[in-house]
Amino acid sequence: MRNFFQWCTRPPQAVVVVLLLVALVLGMSFYAGRLKRELTSHPAPTAAGATHN
């Protein structure tokens, strides 16, 4: 594990590792944003001070 960490922190590999981590984070956040949200039958609560017409 220590050898792998040392290998990853060298300049050419470090750039690739950072790019892979950024792509992984962006991909996971995109996937999480695309998940279907469960629709509820109850309307969203209104603010306490909101006026109703």
N, CA, C and O atoms as a CHARMM CRD file, in Angstrom:
* protein
*
  212
    1    1 MET  N      0.83400  -1.19500   0.00000 PROA 1      0.00000
    2    1 MET  CA     0.00000   0.00000   0.00000 PROA 1      0.00000
    3    1 MET  C      0.87900   1.25900   0.00000 PROA 1      0.00000
    4    1 MET  O      0.58200   2.23600  -0.68700 PROA 1      0.00000
    5    2 ARG  N      1.94500   1.21600   0.76900 PROA 2      0.00000
    6    2 ARG  CA     2.83000   2.37600   0.84900 PROA 2      0.00000
    7    2 ARG  C      3.51600   2.62100  -0.50200 PROA 2      0.00000
    8    2 ARG  O      3.66700   3.76400  -0.93300 PROA 2      0.00000
    9    3 ASN  N      3.92500   1.54000  -1.15400 PROA 3      0.00000
   10    3 ASN  CA     4.56100   1.68700  -2.46100 PROA 3      0.00000
   11    3 ASN  C      3.58400   2.26600  -3.48100 PROA 3      0.00000
   12    3 ASN  O      3.97000   3.07700  -4.32400 PROA 3      0.00000
   13    4 PHE  N      2.32700   1.85200  -3.40300 PROA 4      0.00000
   14    4 PHE  CA     1.31500   2.37900  -4.31200 PROA 4      0.00000
   15    4 PHE  C      1.10700   3.86600  -4.07400 PROA 4      0.00000
   16    4 PHE  O      0.98400   4.63600  -5.02700 PROA 4      0.00000
   17    5 PHE  N      1.06700   4.28100  -2.80400 PROA 5      0.00000
   18    5 PHE  CA     0.90700   5.70800  -2.48800 PROA 5      0.00000
   19    5 PHE  C      2.08800   6.51300  -3.00600 PROA 5      0.00000
   20    5 PHE  O      1.90700   7.60000  -3.55500 PROA 5      0.00000
   21    6 GLN  N      3.28900   5.99200  -2.83400 PROA 6      0.00000
   22    6 GLN  CA     4.46900   6.69100  -3.33900 PROA 6      0.00000
   23    6 GLN  C      4.42800   6.77100  -4.87300 PROA 6      0.00000
   24    6 GLN  O      4.80500   7.78900  -5.45200 PROA 6      0.00000
   25    7 TRP  N      3.97700   5.71100  -5.51500 PROA 7      0.00000
   26    7 TRP  CA     3.87200   5.71500  -6.97000 PROA 7      0.00000
   27    7 TRP  C      2.85200   6.74300  -7.43800 PROA 7      0.00000
   28    7 TRP  O      3.07000   7.43200  -8.43400 PROA 7      0.00000
   29    8 CYS  N      1.74400   6.84600  -6.72400 PROA 8      0.00000
   30    8 CYS  CA     0.66900   7.78000  -7.10600 PROA 8      0.00000
   31    8 CYS  C      1.04400   9.23800  -6.91600 PROA 8      0.00000
   32    8 CYS  O      0.47300  10.11300  -7.56600 PROA 8      0.00000
   33    9 THR  N      1.98800   9.50900  -6.04400 PROA 9      0.00000
   34    9 THR  CA     2.32600  10.90800  -5.75300 PROA 9      0.00000
   35    9 THR  C      3.44200  11.44000  -6.63700 PROA 9      0.00000
   36    9 THR  O      3.82900  12.59900  -6.48900 PROA 9      0.00000
   37   10 ARG  N      3.96300  10.65200  -7.53300 PROA 10     0.00000
   38   10 ARG  CA     4.97300  11.14700  -8.47400 PROA 10     0.00000
   39   10 ARG  C      4.27500  11.98000  -9.54400 PROA 10     0.00000
   40   10 ARG  O      3.12500  11.70000  -9.88100 PROA 10     0.00000
   41   11 PRO  N      4.94500  12.99900 -10.08600 PROA 11     0.00000
   42   11 PRO  CA     4.28200  13.95800 -10.98600 PROA 11     0.00000
   43   11 PRO  C      3.46000  13.38600 -12.14100 PROA 11     0.00000
   44   11 PRO  O      2.30400  13.79000 -12.26600 PROA 11     0.00000
   45   12 PRO  N      3.93900  12.50200 -12.98000 PROA 12     0.00000
   46   12 PRO  CA     3.06800  12.08500 -14.09500 PROA 12     0.00000
   47   12 PRO  C      1.84900  11.29200 -13.62100 PROA 12     0.00000
   48   12 PRO  O      0.74200  11.47300 -14.12900 PROA 12     0.00000
   49   13 GLN  N      2.06600  10.41700 -12.64600 PROA 13     0.00000
   50   13 GLN  CA     0.96000   9.60800 -12.14800 PROA 13     0.00000
   51   13 GLN  C     -0.01000  10.45100 -11.32100 PROA 13     0.00000
   52   13 GLN  O     -1.21500  10.19700 -11.33100 PROA 13     0.00000
   53   14 ALA  N      0.50100  11.44000 -10.61500 PROA 14     0.00000
   54   14 ALA  CA    -0.35100  12.26700  -9.76800 PROA 14     0.00000
   55   14 ALA  C     -1.38700  13.01400 -10.60200 PROA 14     0.00000
   56   14 ALA  O     -2.53500  13.15800 -10.18200 PROA 14     0.00000
   57   15 VAL  N     -0.99400  13.48400 -11.76900 PROA 15     0.00000
   58   15 VAL  CA    -1.93300  14.18400 -12.64400 PROA 15     0.00000
   59   15 VAL  C     -3.04100  13.24200 -13.07800 PROA 15     0.00000
   60   15 VAL  O     -4.21400  13.61300 -13.07900 PROA 15     0.00000
   61   16 VAL  N     -2.67500  12.03700 -13.44400 PROA 16     0.00000
   62   16 VAL  CA    -3.67100  11.04600 -13.87200 PROA 16     0.00000
   63   16 VAL  C     -4.58000  10.67600 -12.71300 PROA 16     0.00000
   64   16 VAL  O     -5.79200  10.56000 -12.89700 PROA 16     0.00000
   65   17 VAL  N     -4.03000  10.49100 -11.53500 PROA 17     0.00000
   66   17 VAL  CA    -4.82600  10.12200 -10.36400 PROA 17     0.00000
   67   17 VAL  C     -5.82000  11.23500 -10.03000 PROA 17     0.00000
   68   17 VAL  O     -6.98500  10.95800  -9.74500 PROA 17     0.00000
   69   18 VAL  N     -5.37100  12.48200 -10.06100 PROA 18     0.00000
   70   18 VAL  CA    -6.26600  13.60900  -9.77100 PROA 18     0.00000
   71   18 VAL  C     -7.37700  13.68700 -10.81200 PROA 18     0.00000
   72   18 VAL  O     -8.53700  13.89300 -10.45500 PROA 18     0.00000
   73   19 LEU  N     -7.04800  13.52800 -12.08000 PROA 19     0.00000
   74   19 LEU  CA    -8.07300  13.57000 -13.12500 PROA 19     0.00000
   75   19 LEU  C     -9.07900  12.43000 -12.96600 PROA 19     0.00000
   76   19 LEU  O    -10.27700  12.63200 -13.16100 PROA 19     0.00000
   77   20 LEU  N     -8.60500  11.24900 -12.61600 PROA 20     0.00000
   78   20 LEU  CA    -9.52000  10.12200 -12.38800 PROA 20     0.00000
   79   20 LEU  C    -10.44200  10.37400 -11.19500 PROA 20     0.00000
   80   20 LEU  O    -11.62900  10.05300 -11.24500 PROA 20     0.00000
   81   21 LEU  N     -9.89500  10.94900 -10.12500 PROA 21     0.00000
   82   21 LEU  CA   -10.72400  11.24900  -8.95300 PROA 21     0.00000
   83   21 LEU  C    -11.76500  12.32000  -9.26400 PROA 21     0.00000
   84   21 LEU  O    -12.91000  12.22200  -8.82300 PROA 21     0.00000
   85   22 VAL  N    -11.37400  13.33400 -10.01800 PROA 22     0.00000
   86   22 VAL  CA   -12.33600  14.38000 -10.40000 PROA 22     0.00000
   87   22 VAL  C    -13.43000  13.78600 -11.28000 PROA 22     0.00000
   88   22 VAL  O    -14.60700  14.09600 -11.09800 PROA 22     0.00000
   89   23 ALA  N    -13.05200  12.93600 -12.23200 PROA 23     0.00000
   90   23 ALA  CA   -14.04600  12.30000 -13.09300 PROA 23     0.00000
   91   23 ALA  C    -14.97000  11.39900 -12.28400 PROA 23     0.00000
   92   23 ALA  O    -16.16800  11.33500 -12.56000 PROA 23     0.00000
   93   24 LEU  N    -14.42800  10.70600 -11.29300 PROA 24     0.00000
   94   24 LEU  CA   -15.24700   9.84400 -10.44700 PROA 24     0.00000
   95   24 LEU  C    -16.25200  10.66300  -9.63300 PROA 24     0.00000
   96   24 LEU  O    -17.42200  10.29200  -9.53900 PROA 24     0.00000
   97   25 VAL  N    -15.80800  11.75600  -9.05600 PROA 25     0.00000
   98   25 VAL  CA   -16.70600  12.60700  -8.26800 PROA 25     0.00000
   99   25 VAL  C    -17.78400  13.22400  -9.15400 PROA 25     0.00000
  100   25 VAL  O    -18.95800  13.24200  -8.78400 PROA 25     0.00000
  101   26 LEU  N    -17.39200  13.72800 -10.32200 PROA 26     0.00000
  102   26 LEU  CA   -18.37700  14.32000 -11.23000 PROA 26     0.00000
  103   26 LEU  C    -19.37400  13.27100 -11.72400 PROA 26     0.00000
  104   26 LEU  O    -20.57200  13.53900 -11.81300 PROA 26     0.00000
  105   27 GLY  N    -18.87800  12.09300 -12.03800 PROA 27     0.00000
  106   27 GLY  CA   -19.76300  11.02400 -12.49200 PROA 27     0.00000
  107   27 GLY  C    -20.73700  10.59100 -11.41800 PROA 27     0.00000
  108   27 GLY  O    -21.91200  10.36100 -11.70500 PROA 27     0.00000
  109   28 MET  N    -20.27000  10.47700 -10.18900 PROA 28     0.00000
  110   28 MET  CA   -21.16200  10.07100  -9.10200 PROA 28     0.00000
  111   28 MET  C    -22.18800  11.15900  -8.79500 PROA 28     0.00000
  112   28 MET  O    -23.34500  10.84700  -8.51300 PROA 28     0.00000
  113   29 SER  N    -21.79000  12.41900  -8.84500 PROA 29     0.00000
  114   29 SER  CA   -22.75200  13.48700  -8.57800 PROA 29     0.00000
  115   29 SER  C    -23.77100  13.58300  -9.71200 PROA 29     0.00000
  116   29 SER  O    -24.94400  13.86900  -9.46700 PROA 29     0.00000
  117   30 PHE  N    -23.33400  13.34600 -10.95100 PROA 30     0.00000
  118   30 PHE  CA   -24.27300  13.33100 -12.06500 PROA 30     0.00000
  119   30 PHE  C    -25.26800  12.18900 -11.90800 PROA 30     0.00000
  120   30 PHE  O    -26.46800  12.36900 -12.11700 PROA 30     0.00000
  121   31 TYR  N    -24.76900  11.01800 -11.54000 PROA 31     0.00000
  122   31 TYR  CA   -25.64200   9.86300 -11.33700 PROA 31     0.00000
  123   31 TYR  C    -26.62500  10.11700 -10.19400 PROA 31     0.00000
  124   31 TYR  O    -27.80500   9.78500 -10.30600 PROA 31     0.00000
  125   32 ALA  N    -26.15200  10.69700  -9.11000 PROA 32     0.00000
  126   32 ALA  CA   -27.02300  10.97700  -7.96800 PROA 32     0.00000
  127   32 ALA  C    -28.09300  11.99900  -8.34800 PROA 32     0.00000
  128   32 ALA  O    -29.22100  11.91700  -7.86200 PROA 32     0.00000
  129   33 GLY  N    -27.76100  12.94300  -9.19700 PROA 33     0.00000
  130   33 GLY  CA   -28.74100  13.93600  -9.62500 PROA 33     0.00000
  131   33 GLY  C    -29.77000  13.36600 -10.58400 PROA 33     0.00000
  132   33 GLY  O    -30.86800  13.90900 -10.70600 PROA 33     0.00000
  133   34 ARG  N    -29.43400  12.28500 -11.26400 PROA 34     0.00000
  134   34 ARG  CA   -30.35400  11.67900 -12.22300 PROA 34     0.00000
  135   34 ARG  C    -31.28300  10.65300 -11.59200 PROA 34     0.00000
  136   34 ARG  O    -32.19800  10.16900 -12.25800 PROA 34     0.00000
  137   35 LEU  N    -31.07200  10.30800 -10.32200 PROA 35     0.00000
  138   35 LEU  CA   -31.93000   9.32700  -9.67500 PROA 35     0.00000
  139   35 LEU  C    -33.35200   9.85800  -9.59400 PROA 35     0.00000
  140   35 LEU  O    -33.57300  11.04600  -9.36100 PROA 35     0.00000
  141   36 LYS  N    -34.30100   8.97300  -9.78500 PROA 36     0.00000
  142   36 LYS  CA   -35.70400   9.39100  -9.71500 PROA 36     0.00000
  143   36 LYS  C    -36.07300   9.64800  -8.26000 PROA 36     0.00000
  144   36 LYS  O    -35.82000   8.82900  -7.37700 PROA 36     0.00000
  145   37 ARG  N    -36.66700  10.79000  -8.04300 PROA 37     0.00000
  146   37 ARG  CA   -37.11500  11.11300  -6.69500 PROA 37     0.00000
  147   37 ARG  C    -38.49800  10.52500  -6.49600 PROA 37     0.00000
  148   37 ARG  O    -39.31800  10.50800  -7.41400 PROA 37     0.00000
  149   38 GLU  N    -38.74700  10.04600  -5.30000 PROA 38     0.00000
  150   38 GLU  CA   -40.03300   9.46000  -4.99300 PROA 38     0.00000
  151   38 GLU  C    -41.05400  10.57800  -4.80900 PROA 38     0.00000
  152   38 GLU  O    -40.86600  11.47200  -3.98400 PROA 38     0.00000
  153   39 LEU  N    -42.13200  10.52100  -5.58100 PROA 39     0.00000
  154   39 LEU  CA   -43.16200  11.54400  -5.47700 PROA 39     0.00000
  155   39 LEU  C    -44.06900  11.23300  -4.29200 PROA 39     0.00000
  156   39 LEU  O    -44.46200  10.08600  -4.07600 PROA 39     0.00000
  157   40 THR  N    -44.39000  12.26400  -3.53700 PROA 40     0.00000
  158   40 THR  CA   -45.28100  12.08200  -2.39100 PROA 40     0.00000
  159   40 THR  C    -46.65400  12.62700  -2.74300 PROA 40     0.00000
  160   40 THR  O    -46.77900  13.50100  -3.60100 PROA 40     0.00000
  161   41 SER  N    -47.66100  12.12700  -2.09700 PROA 41     0.00000
  162   41 SER  CA   -49.01600  12.59000  -2.36600 PROA 41     0.00000
  163   41 SER  C    -49.33800  13.86800  -1.59800 PROA 41     0.00000
  164   41 SER  O    -50.35100  14.51500  -1.86600 PROA 41     0.00000
  165   42 HSD  N    -48.49500  14.22800  -0.65900 PROA 42     0.00000
  166   42 HSD  CA   -48.72400  15.42800   0.13000 PROA 42     0.00000
  167   42 HSD  C    -48.04100  16.61700  -0.52600 PROA 42     0.00000
  168   42 HSD  O    -46.89200  16.50500  -0.95400 PROA 42     0.00000
  169   43 PRO  N    -48.72800  17.76300  -0.61400 PROA 43     0.00000
  170   43 PRO  CA   -48.07900  18.94900  -1.18000 PROA 43     0.00000
  171   43 PRO  C    -46.97200  19.44300  -0.25200 PROA 43     0.00000
  172   43 PRO  O    -46.97400  19.15400   0.94500 PROA 43     0.00000
  173   44 ALA  N    -46.05600  20.16800  -0.80200 PROA 44     0.00000
  174   44 ALA  CA   -44.95200  20.71000  -0.01100 PROA 44     0.00000
  175   44 ALA  C    -45.49300  21.70900   1.00100 PROA 44     0.00000
  176   44 ALA  O    -46.41200  22.46400   0.68400 PROA 44     0.00000
  177   45 PRO  N    -44.94600  21.72900   2.20800 PROA 45     0.00000
  178   45 PRO  CA   -45.41500  22.68400   3.21100 PROA 45     0.00000
  179   45 PRO  C    -45.09300  24.11600   2.79400 PROA 45     0.00000
  180   45 PRO  O    -44.04000  24.38700   2.21800 PROA 45     0.00000
  181   46 THR  N    -46.01100  25.01800   3.09400 PROA 46     0.00000
  182   46 THR  CA   -45.81300  26.43000   2.76100 PROA 46     0.00000
  183   46 THR  C    -45.11700  27.13100   3.90600 PROA 46     0.00000
  184   46 THR  O    -45.12500  26.64800   5.03800 PROA 46     0.00000
  185   47 ALA  N    -44.51900  28.26600   3.61100 PROA 47     0.00000
  186   47 ALA  CA   -43.85000  29.04600   4.63000 PROA 47     0.00000
  187   47 ALA  C    -44.89600  29.61300   5.59500 PROA 47     0.00000
  188   47 ALA  O    -46.02800  29.87400   5.18900 PROA 47     0.00000
  189   48 ALA  N    -44.53700  29.80200   6.83900 PROA 48     0.00000
  190   48 ALA  CA   -45.48100  30.26800   7.86000 PROA 48     0.00000
  191   48 ALA  C    -45.99600  31.66500   7.55000 PROA 48     0.00000
  192   48 ALA  O    -47.15500  31.97100   7.83100 PROA 48     0.00000
  193   49 GLY  N    -45.15200  32.52000   6.97600 PROA 49     0.00000
  194   49 GLY  CA   -45.54600  33.88500   6.72400 PROA 49     0.00000
  195   49 GLY  C    -46.09200  34.11500   5.31500 PROA 49     0.00000
  196   49 GLY  O    -46.32700  35.26000   4.92900 PROA 49     0.00000
  197   50 ALA  N    -46.29500  33.06400   4.55600 PROA 50     0.00000
  198   50 ALA  CA   -46.74400  33.22400   3.17500 PROA 50     0.00000
  199   50 ALA  C    -48.22200  33.61900   3.14900 PROA 50     0.00000
  200   50 ALA  O    -49.02800  33.13000   3.94100 PROA 50     0.00000
  201   51 THR  N    -48.55300  34.51500   2.22200 PROA 51     0.00000
  202   51 THR  CA   -49.94900  34.92400   2.08500 PROA 51     0.00000
  203   51 THR  C    -50.64800  34.01800   1.06800 PROA 51     0.00000
  204   51 THR  O    -50.04600  33.60000   0.07900 PROA 51     0.00000
  205   52 HSD  N    -51.89900  33.72600   1.31800 PROA 52     0.00000
  206   52 HSD  CA   -52.67200  32.88600   0.41300 PROA 52     0.00000
  207   52 HSD  C    -53.76300  33.72200  -0.24100 PROA 52     0.00000
  208   52 HSD  O    -54.54100  34.36600   0.46300 PROA 52     0.00000
  209   53 ASN  N    -53.83900  33.72800  -1.53000 PROA 53     0.00000
  210   53 ASN  CA   -54.86300  34.47900  -2.25700 PROA 53     0.00000
  211   53 ASN  C    -55.97400  33.57100  -2.70000 PROA 53     0.00000
  212   53 ASN  O    -56.92900  34.02500  -3.32900 PROA 53     0.00000
